[in-house]
Amino acid sequence: MPLIYPFAAIVGQDALKTALLLCAVNPGLGGVLIRGDKGMAKSTAARGLAAAQRQM
């Protein structure tokens, strides 16, 4: 199983992290469109939040 970078360890990207957390708490929001340049932690943040949710 590949190592997943923990969501809590992501530095910066406050708007992205807030949007993902809001959608995790209230799925009725409908989702988040994540855009950005290569290397901006888009996939890392999404995978990290998904891994955190699986652990709960």
SULHU-V343784 format. One record per residue. N is the residue number from 1. RES is the residue in one letter. SS is DSSP state (~ for helix, > for strand, _ for the rest). PSI is psi in whole degrees, -180 to 180 (NA if undefined). OMEGA is omega in radians with two decimals (none if undefined). Layout:
# SULHU-V343784
((N,RES,SS,PSI,OMEGA) (N,RES,SS,PSI,OMEGA))
This chain:
# SULHU-V343784
((1,M,_,130,-3.12) (2,P,_,148,3.11) (3,L,_,129,3.12) (4,I,_,126,3.10) (5,Y,_,128,-3.07) (6,P,_,139,-3.12) (7,F,~,-41,-3.09) (8,A,~,-19,-3.10) (9,A,~,-5,-3.14) (10,I,_,125,-3.11) (11,V,_,135,-3.10) (12,G,_,-161,3.13) (13,Q,_,41,-3.06) (14,D,~,-41,-3.14) (15,A,~,-41,3.11) (16,L,~,-48,-3.12) (17,K,~,-41,3.12) (18,T,~,-44,-3.14) (19,A,~,-43,3.13) (20,L,~,-41,3.12) (21,L,~,-40,3.10) (22,L,~,-41,3.11) (23,C,~,-30,3.10) (24,A,~,-37,-3.12) (25,V,~,-38,-3.09) (26,N,_,88,-3.13) (27,P,~,-17,3.12) (28,G,~,-13,3.09) (29,L,~,-25,3.02) (30,G,_,-11,3.07) (31,G,_,-180,-3.10) (32,V,_,134,3.01) (33,L,_,118,-3.10) (34,I,_,119,3.11) (35,R,_,153,3.07) (36,G,_,171,3.13) (37,D,_,163,3.10) (38,K,_,136,3.09) (39,G,_,14,-3.09) (40,M,_,14,3.05) (41,A,_,26,3.14) (42,K,~,-57,-3.12) (43,S,~,-38,3.14) (44,T,~,-42,-3.14) (45,A,~,-44,-3.14) (46,A,~,-44,3.12) (47,R,~,-39,3.13) (48,G,~,-41,3.11) (49,L,~,-41,3.11) (50,A,~,-41,3.12) (51,A,~,-38,3.12) (52,A,~,-38,3.13) (53,Q,~,-36,3.12) (54,R,~,-30,-3.10) (55,Q,~,-15,-3.11) (56,M,_,NA,none))
